[in-house]
Amino acid sequence: MKKITAMLSCLLLAQSLLAQNSTNDERMKWWREARFGMFIHWGVYAVPAGTYKGFPMNRGGGEWIMNRSKIPVAEYQAYAKQFNPVKYNAEDWVLMAKNAGMKYIVITAKHHDGFALFDSKASKWDIADATPYGKDLLQPLVAACKKHGIKLGFYYSHAQDWNNPGGSAARKDMREGWPNPDSAKVDAYTKAHNGHWDPAQETKTFDQYINDVAVPQVKELLTNYGDVAVLWWDTPTGMTDDAAKKLQAPLALQPNIITNDRLKRPNFPGDYKTPEQKIPNLSELDGRDWETCMTMNGTWGFKSYDHKWKSVETMVRNLVDIASKGGNYLLNVGPTAEGTFPEESIKGLQGIGEWMKVYGEAIYGTKGNPLQPQTWGRITRKGNTLYLSVFEWPANGQLAVTGLKNKVKSARLLNSREAVKSSAGADAVTFSLPARAPNAIASVIKVELEGNL
């Protein structure tokens, strides 16, 4: 009898796990098919735009200027009086993302400086109460995303908050900001005060901040803006499991929401991992969903002087590389304080969009390369179809796909439907290609195979 009971218990557990996995797969389906999204870092930090007291930041993105330059709370909050994004047009932003081939947007509803882009009842440090603009910035974005079929998610800095008292602060050396003659004194103070540099930041406890600001604001985001596709937590500095549980509870308001792995490691893994500014190599992947977030230049938040822009070729090949490893690419734009995208970002998005209009089939809804890595480019897969994204077009017109054992049913150039001949060898299938590459960045050959991969 005991054996039967134990067997029944195991069976029920197995059924429960299968049902749970099935539900998770359904929830993650759109995200896994999307492959490409836009990150937007926007806030009061766009006003100083990376410069304080005439000095450009020595390190870090523009969104970190308050911390790295140790700007006092009252002084930083004065920047909000200059934050008046009258040129903001949410529909323009959404269309730029859509035309680039992006399927979702994640915007910084609140970054580490604690400034909320929405009208919050939990804090006056927000767009509605602290700026001349005085209007919620998220509502127009919600409407534009819904109109154009783009999923919308919110980034929320849950632990770090440098303006709302009690929020945590990652300690950074003064030298990372500007050459303050009192650097030694400032560094000693931040060491003694858990990274804080202004007494105004410590008038409440971390628990008070979590209870009075963070949890209510997360509830606002999950209640007032329709379906929220993603909640993108960031930097669990000073987090506790208890605080994480409090922040996790409101997620029940959005049963289909997807969350990342930054709420509190390791006990709150979320749905996917988030390598930052890097593309993992195959040995680093462990089977979990993942998304690389990356800047178009060297900063997340707008810096007036950062002109180290990635080429369209680099960004397209990054996207292909990531898709070939089964990941998503979240590419950032840092708008200006007036509410416009930098011109270089616009040009970059347009360039990516031109490639995606022709070759997007090789990205959307694909899985990673089932074969060994190829020196000439990357491979993505849908069922029994391979997409060969060729970075280095062979000078002799012969493209060898090593490790491919299946018989080729058909092969053609994705851009023109022109047929491509193939011949099978002992350890590779070779495709005979035209003399010139159809696309200088990445040309794609669609290959349909017989049998299972």
C-alpha positions in Angstrom: 0.0 0.0 0.0 2.8 2.4 0.9 4.5 1.6 -2.5 1.3 2.4 -4.3 0.8 5.7 -2.4 4.4 6.7 -3.1 4.0 5.9 -6.8 0.8 7.9 -7.0 2.5 10.8 -5.3 5.4 10.7 -7.8 2.9 10.5 -10.7 0.9 13.5 -9.4 4.1 15.5 -9.0 5.2 14.6 -12.5 1.9 15.7 -13.9 2.1 19.0 -11.9 5.5 19.7 -13.2 4.5 19.0 -16.8 1.5 21.3 -16.4 3.7 24.0 -14.9 6.2 23.7 -17.8 3.4 23.8 -20.3 2.0 27.0 -18.8 5.4 28.5 -18.7 6.0 27.7 -22.3 2.7 29.3 -23.3 3.6 32.5 -21.3 7.1 32.7 -22.9 6.0 31.9 -26.4 5.8 35.4 -27.8 9.0 36.4 -26.1 10.9 33.5 -27.6 9.6 34.2 -31.0 10.3 38.0 -30.9 14.1 37.7 -30.6 14.5 41.5 -30.9 13.4 44.4 -28.6 14.2 48.0 -27.8 15.5 49.1 -24.4 14.8 52.8 -23.5 16.8 54.6 -20.7 15.2 57.9 -20.1 15.0 60.2 -17.2 16.2 63.4 -15.4 19.8 62.3 -16.1 19.3 63.3 -19.7 19.5 67.0 -18.5 23.1 66.9 -17.3 23.8 64.5 -20.2 27.0 63.1 -18.6 28.6 66.4 -17.5 28.8 67.8 -13.9 30.6 71.0 -12.9 32.0 71.1 -16.4 33.6 67.6 -16.2 32.4 64.6 -18.3 32.0 61.5 -16.2 35.1 59.4 -15.9 33.2 56.1 -16.0 29.7 54.7 -16.5 26.6 55.6 -18.4 24.8 58.9 -18.2 22.1 57.4 -16.0 24.7 56.9 -13.2 25.8 60.6 -13.0 24.1 61.3 -9.7 25.9 58.5 -7.9 29.3 58.6 -9.6 29.6 62.4 -9.4 28.0 62.4 -5.9 25.4 65.1 -6.7 23.5 66.1 -3.5 19.8 65.1 -3.5 18.5 68.7 -3.6 20.9 69.7 -6.4 20.0 66.7 -8.5 16.3 67.2 -8.0 16.7 70.8 -9.4 17.5 69.2 -12.8 13.9 68.0 -12.9 12.9 71.7 -13.4 14.7 71.5 -16.7 13.2 68.2 -17.8 10.5 69.2 -20.2 10.3 66.7 -23.0 7.9 68.7 -25.2 9.2 67.0 -28.4 8.2 63.5 -27.0 6.1 61.6 -29.5 5.4 58.1 -28.3 4.0 57.0 -31.7 7.2 58.1 -33.4 9.2 56.0 -30.9 7.1 52.9 -31.4 7.1 53.2 -35.1 10.9 53.5 -35.1 11.1 50.3 -33.1 8.6 48.5 -35.3 10.3 49.6 -38.5 13.6 48.3 -37.1 12.0 44.9 -36.7 11.7 45.1 -32.9 8.7 43.3 -31.4 8.8 44.7 -27.8 9.9 47.7 -25.9 11.2 47.9 -22.3 11.4 51.4 -20.8 12.9 52.7 -17.5 9.7 53.4 -15.6 12.1 54.2 -12.7 15.9 54.0 -12.8 18.3 54.2 -9.9 17.9 57.9 -9.4 14.4 57.1 -8.3 12.6 59.4 -10.8 9.4 57.9 -12.0 8.3 58.5 -15.6 4.7 58.0 -14.4 2.3 59.8 -12.1 2.9 58.0 -8.8 1.0 58.4 -5.6 3.8 56.8 -3.7 6.4 59.6 -4.3 6.4 63.2 -5.6 9.7 62.5 -7.3 8.0 61.9 -10.6 7.2 63.4 -14.0 3.8 64.7 -12.9 4.9 66.5 -9.7 8.6 67.4 -10.1 8.8 68.7 -13.7 7.3 71.5 -15.8 6.0 68.8 -18.2 3.6 67.6 -15.6 2.2 64.6 -17.5 2.5 60.8 -17.4 5.0 59.7 -20.0 4.0 56.0 -20.0 0.3 56.3 -20.9 1.0 57.6 -24.5 3.6 54.8 -24.9 1.0 52.2 -23.8 -1.5 53.5 -26.3 1.0 53.6 -29.2 2.3 50.1 -28.5 -1.3 48.8 -28.4 -2.1 50.6 -31.7 1.0 49.2 -33.5 1.1 45.7 -32.0 4.2 46.1 -29.9 4.6 44.5 -26.5 5.5 46.9 -23.7 7.5 46.1 -20.6 8.7 48.2 -17.6 12.2 48.4 -16.2 12.0 49.1 -12.5 14.9 49.8 -10.1 13.6 48.1 -7.1 16.5 48.3 -4.6 18.6 51.2 -5.6 17.0 54.6 -5.2 19.2 57.6 -4.6 16.4 60.1 -4.0 13.6 58.4 -2.2 14.9 58.0 1.4 15.8 54.5 2.4 16.7 53.3 -1.1 20.0 51.5 -1.4 23.1 52.8 -3.3 25.9 50.8 -4.9 29.1 52.4 -3.6 31.3 54.0 -6.4 34.6 55.8 -5.9 34.5 59.6 -6.3 37.1 59.3 -9.1 34.5 57.7 -11.3 32.6 61.0 -11.5 34.6 64.3 -11.5 38.0 65.4 -9.9 36.5 66.5 -6.6 39.3 68.0 -4.4 37.5 66.4 -1.4 37.5 62.9 -3.0 39.1 61.2 0.0 36.6 62.7 2.4 33.7 61.7 0.1 35.0 58.1 -0.3 35.3 57.8 3.5 31.7 58.9 3.9 30.3 56.6 1.3 32.2 53.7 2.9 30.7 54.4 6.3 27.2 54.9 4.9 26.6 51.9 2.6 27.3 53.9 -0.6 25.2 56.9 0.3 26.7 60.4 0.0 23.9 62.6 1.3 22.3 62.4 4.8 18.9 63.0 3.0 19.2 59.5 1.6 19.2 57.9 5.0 16.2 59.5 6.8 14.3 56.3 6.4 15.1 52.6 6.5 15.4 50.3 3.5 12.2 48.4 4.7 10.3 51.7 4.8 11.4 52.5 1.3 10.3 49.0 0.1 7.0 49.2 1.9 6.2 52.9 1.1 7.6 53.4 -2.3 8.8 50.3 -4.2 5.9 48.0 -3.6 3.2 50.7 -4.2 4.9 51.8 -7.4 5.1 48.2 -8.7 1.4 47.9 -8.0 0.7 51.1 -9.9 2.7 49.9 -12.9 0.8 46.6 -12.9 -2.6 48.1 -12.4 -2.8 51.4 -14.4 -1.2 50.5 -17.7 -3.1 47.5 -19.1 -1.2 44.4 -20.0 2.4 44.6 -19.0 4.6 42.2 -21.0 7.8 42.3 -18.9 8.9 43.6 -15.6 12.7 44.2 -15.8 14.1 44.3 -12.3 17.6 45.8 -11.9 20.5 45.7 -9.4 19.4 44.0 -6.2 21.8 46.1 -4.1 21.0 45.5 -0.4 18.1 43.3 -1.2 16.7 40.7 1.2 14.5 37.7 0.5 11.8 39.3 2.5 11.8 42.4 0.4 11.9 40.3 -2.8 8.8 38.4 -1.7 7.0 41.7 -1.1 7.9 42.9 -4.6 7.0 39.6 -6.2 3.5 39.4 -4.7 2.0 42.1 -7.0 3.0 40.1 -10.0 -0.2 38.2 -9.5 -2.0 41.2 -10.9 -0.5 40.3 -14.3 -0.6 36.4 -14.6 1.1 36.5 -18.0 4.0 38.8 -17.1 7.6 37.8 -17.8 10.3 38.8 -15.3 14.1 38.7 -15.5 16.7 37.3 -13.0 17.7 40.5 -11.2 15.1 40.7 -8.4 17.3 38.9 -5.8 19.8 36.2 -6.7 19.9 33.2 -6.4 16.5 32.5 -4.8 14.4 34.5 -7.3 15.6 33.4 -10.8 12.8 34.9 -12.8 12.1 33.7 -16.4 15.3 34.6 -18.1 19.0 35.6 -17.6 20.3 39.0 -18.6 23.9 39.2 -19.8 24.8 42.9 -20.2 26.9 44.4 -22.9 28.1 40.9 -24.0 27.0 37.9 -26.0 27.6 34.7 -24.2 29.7 32.0 -25.8 28.1 28.5 -26.1 29.9 27.2 -23.0 28.2 29.9 -20.9 24.7 28.8 -21.9 22.9 26.5 -19.5 19.5 25.9 -21.3 17.7 28.8 -19.6 16.1 31.6 -21.7 18.4 34.6 -22.0 18.5 38.1 -23.3 21.5 40.3 -24.1 21.0 44.0 -23.4 23.4 46.3 -25.2 23.9 49.9 -25.9 24.2 51.4 -29.4 27.1 53.6 -28.3 28.8 53.5 -24.9 26.0 54.7 -22.6 22.5 53.7 -21.6 21.2 57.2 -20.6 21.9 60.1 -23.0 25.4 61.6 -23.0 25.9 64.6 -25.2 29.5 63.6 -26.0 29.3 59.9 -26.6 29.7 59.3 -30.3 31.1 55.8 -30.2 28.3 54.4 -32.3 28.1 50.8 -33.3 27.8 50.3 -37.1 24.7 48.8 -38.6 26.8 45.8 -39.6 27.9 45.2 -36.0 24.3 45.5 -34.6 22.8 43.2 -37.3 25.5 40.6 -36.8 25.0 40.8 -33.0 21.3 40.1 -33.5 22.1 37.1 -35.8 24.7 35.8 -33.4 22.3 36.0 -30.5 19.5 34.3 -32.4 21.8 31.5 -33.5 22.4 30.8 -29.8 18.7 30.9 -28.9 18.7 34.3 -27.2 17.0 37.7 -27.5 18.7 41.1 -28.3 17.5 44.1 -26.3 19.1 47.1 -28.0 19.1 50.5 -26.1 18.2 54.0 -27.1 18.9 56.9 -24.7 16.6 59.8 -25.6 17.4 63.5 -25.0 15.8 65.6 -22.3 13.6 67.1 -25.0 12.2 63.7 -25.8 13.9 62.8 -29.1 16.1 59.9 -30.1 19.7 60.9 -31.0 20.1 61.2 -34.8 22.7 58.4 -34.8 20.3 56.0 -33.1 17.6 56.8 -35.6 20.0 56.0 -38.5 21.1 52.8 -36.8 17.5 51.7 -36.3 16.7 52.4 -40.0 19.7 50.4 -41.1 18.8 47.4 -39.1 15.2 47.7 -40.3 16.3 47.6 -43.9 18.0 44.3 -43.3 15.2 42.9 -41.2 12.6 43.7 -43.9 14.4 41.2 -46.2 15.8 38.7 -43.8 13.6 38.8 -40.6 12.4 35.3 -41.4 15.9 34.1 -40.3 15.4 35.7 -36.9 11.7 35.6 -35.8 10.5 32.4 -34.2 13.9 30.6 -34.7 15.8 28.3 -32.5 19.6 28.1 -32.1 22.1 26.4 -34.4 21.7 22.6 -34.1 25.1 22.1 -35.8 28.6 22.9 -34.9 29.7 26.6 -35.2 30.6 27.7 -38.7 33.5 30.1 -39.5 31.6 31.9 -42.3 28.6 33.1 -40.2 25.7 31.8 -38.1 22.8 29.4 -38.4 19.3 29.6 -37.1 16.5 26.9 -37.4 12.8 26.5 -37.7 11.8 22.8 -37.6 13.6 21.2 -40.5 14.6 24.5 -42.1 18.0 26.1 -41.6 18.8 29.7 -42.3 22.5 30.2 -43.2 23.4 33.8 -42.4 26.7 34.3 -44.3 29.0 37.1 -42.9 32.0 36.1 -45.0 30.8 35.3 -48.6 33.2 32.7 -50.1 35.4 34.0 -52.8 35.3 30.7 -54.6 31.5 30.6 -54.4 31.5 27.4 -52.4 29.9 27.4 -48.9 30.6 24.3 -46.8 28.2 23.6 -43.9 30.2 21.2 -41.8 28.4 18.6 -39.7 25.2 18.6 -41.8 24.1 15.0 -42.5 20.5 15.5 -43.7 19.6 15.4 -47.3 18.8 18.8 -48.8 15.2 19.1 -50.1 15.7 22.7 -51.4 17.9 25.7 -51.0 17.4 29.3 -52.1 18.6 32.8 -51.5 16.1 34.4 -49.0 16.2 37.8 -50.7 15.4 36.7 -54.2 14.1 33.1 -54.1 16.9 32.2 -56.5 17.7 28.5 -56.2 21.0 27.4 -54.8 22.6 24.0 -55.8 24.1 21.7 -53.1 26.3 18.7 -53.0 26.8 16.3 -50.1 30.2 15.2 -49.0 31.5 13.0 -46.2 31.3 15.5 -43.4 29.7 18.6 -45.0 27.1 19.9 -47.5 28.5 22.4 -50.0 26.3 25.1 -51.5 27.2 26.8 -54.8 26.6 30.5 -54.5 26.6 33.5 -56.9 29.8 35.4 -57.2 28.6 38.4 -55.3 26.9 38.5 -51.9 23.3 39.8 -52.1 23.9 41.7 -48.8 27.2 43.1 -47.5 26.2 42.6 -43.9 24.7 39.2 -43.9 23.2 37.2 -46.8 20.8 34.4 -46.0 20.3 31.0 -47.7 17.1 29.2 -46.7 17.7 25.4 -46.6 14.9 22.9 -46.3 16.0 19.4 -45.1 14.6 15.9 -45.1 14.4 14.1 -41.8 14.8 15.3 -38.2 17.8 17.4 -37.1 
